[in-house]
Amino acid sequence: MTSAQLSRRPAEPRLVDEPSVRLGLGGFALFAAAGLVAAIAPPAVPAATALVVLAAAWSLTLPRAQACLLGLAGWAFAEGFALHQYGELQLAPSDLALLGAAVLACLAASMVTAVGER
């Protein structure tokens, strides 16, 4: 056997190919972005929008159910750190509208790429 033949290995799955790992990385990205939002205190609406857009961007790599979960996390971080103080979550009609928008944005992003379609 030649060295080229010896160096070829069957394709091994990478850790980042697991949807659960990508969900965790997306959650960490939201956590870091929420910390940045809390530290620099930008205007509430652009900060909340940025957190939801970040969640939707990570949802491009996720199956639908996990994308919805990341949308819920994006809403919680936007609610708790961009719109309200000290991590408070409120369920006023405008807050519930943001919840629906965040989950639907992440679901739509996931459906665009159709990751894990069954």
C-alpha positions as CSV (number, residue, x, y, z in Angstrom):
1,M,0.0,0.0,0.0
2,T,1.1,3.5,-0.7
3,S,1.1,6.3,1.8
4,A,-1.8,7.9,0.0
5,Q,-3.9,4.8,0.5
6,L,-3.0,4.6,4.1
7,S,-3.9,8.2,4.8
8,R,-7.4,7.8,3.5
9,R,-9.8,7.0,6.3
10,P,-13.6,6.6,6.0
11,A,-15.4,9.8,6.6
12,E,-15.9,10.2,10.3
13,P,-18.8,12.2,11.6
14,R,-17.8,15.6,13.0
15,L,-19.1,16.8,16.3
16,V,-20.6,19.9,14.8
17,D,-22.6,17.8,12.4
18,E,-24.9,16.8,15.3
19,P,-27.9,19.1,15.5
20,S,-27.9,19.1,19.3
21,V,-24.3,20.5,19.3
22,R,-25.3,23.2,16.9
23,L,-28.3,24.0,19.1
24,G,-25.9,24.4,22.1
25,L,-23.6,26.6,20.1
26,G,-26.5,28.8,19.0
27,G,-27.6,29.0,22.7
28,F,-24.1,30.0,23.7
29,A,-24.0,32.7,20.9
30,L,-27.3,34.1,22.2
31,F,-25.9,34.1,25.8
32,A,-22.8,36.0,24.7
33,A,-24.8,38.4,22.6
34,A,-27.2,39.0,25.6
35,G,-24.2,39.8,27.8
36,L,-23.0,42.2,25.2
37,V,-26.4,43.9,25.0
38,A,-26.6,44.1,28.8
39,A,-23.1,45.6,28.9
40,I,-23.4,48.3,26.3
41,A,-27.2,49.0,26.8
42,P,-28.2,50.0,23.2
43,P,-31.8,51.0,22.4
44,A,-34.2,48.3,23.3
45,V,-35.8,47.6,19.9
46,P,-32.7,47.2,17.8
47,A,-31.1,45.1,20.5
48,A,-34.1,42.8,20.7
49,T,-34.2,42.6,16.9
50,A,-30.5,41.7,16.8
51,L,-30.9,38.8,19.3
52,V,-33.9,37.4,17.3
53,V,-32.0,37.7,14.0
54,L,-29.0,35.9,15.6
55,A,-31.3,33.1,16.7
56,A,-32.8,32.9,13.2
57,A,-29.4,32.8,11.6
58,W,-28.4,29.9,13.8
59,S,-31.7,28.2,13.0
60,L,-30.5,27.9,9.4
61,T,-28.5,24.9,10.5
62,L,-31.1,23.2,12.7
63,P,-34.0,20.9,12.3
64,R,-37.5,22.5,12.8
65,A,-38.1,21.4,16.4
66,Q,-34.7,22.6,17.6
67,A,-35.1,25.9,15.6
68,C,-38.3,26.6,17.5
69,L,-36.5,25.9,20.7
70,L,-33.8,28.4,19.7
71,G,-36.5,30.9,18.8
72,L,-37.9,30.5,22.3
73,A,-34.4,31.1,23.8
74,G,-33.9,34.1,21.5
75,W,-37.2,35.6,22.8
76,A,-36.2,34.9,26.4
77,F,-32.8,36.7,26.0
78,A,-34.4,39.6,24.0
79,E,-37.2,39.9,26.7
80,G,-34.9,39.6,29.6
81,F,-31.9,41.6,28.6
82,A,-32.9,44.0,25.8
83,L,-36.5,45.0,26.6
84,H,-36.7,44.6,30.4
85,Q,-34.2,44.9,33.2
86,Y,-32.6,42.2,35.3
87,G,-33.8,39.2,33.3
88,E,-37.5,39.8,33.9
89,L,-39.8,38.1,31.4
90,Q,-43.3,39.6,30.9
91,L,-46.3,38.2,29.1
92,A,-48.0,41.4,27.9
93,P,-49.6,41.2,24.4
94,S,-46.6,42.9,22.8
95,D,-44.2,40.4,24.5
96,L,-46.3,37.5,23.3
97,A,-46.2,39.0,19.8
98,L,-42.4,39.0,20.0
99,L,-42.5,35.4,21.1
100,G,-44.5,34.4,18.1
101,A,-42.3,36.4,15.8
102,A,-39.1,34.9,17.2
103,V,-40.3,31.3,16.9
104,L,-41.8,31.8,13.5
105,A,-38.6,33.5,12.2
106,C,-36.5,30.6,13.4
107,L,-38.9,28.1,12.0
108,A,-39.0,29.8,8.6
109,A,-35.2,29.9,8.6
110,S,-35.0,26.2,9.4
111,M,-37.5,25.5,6.6
112,V,-35.4,27.4,4.1
113,T,-32.6,25.0,4.4
114,A,-34.7,22.0,5.3
115,V,-32.1,20.5,7.6
116,G,-33.2,17.2,9.0
117,E,-36.3,17.0,6.8
118,R,-38.1,13.8,7.3
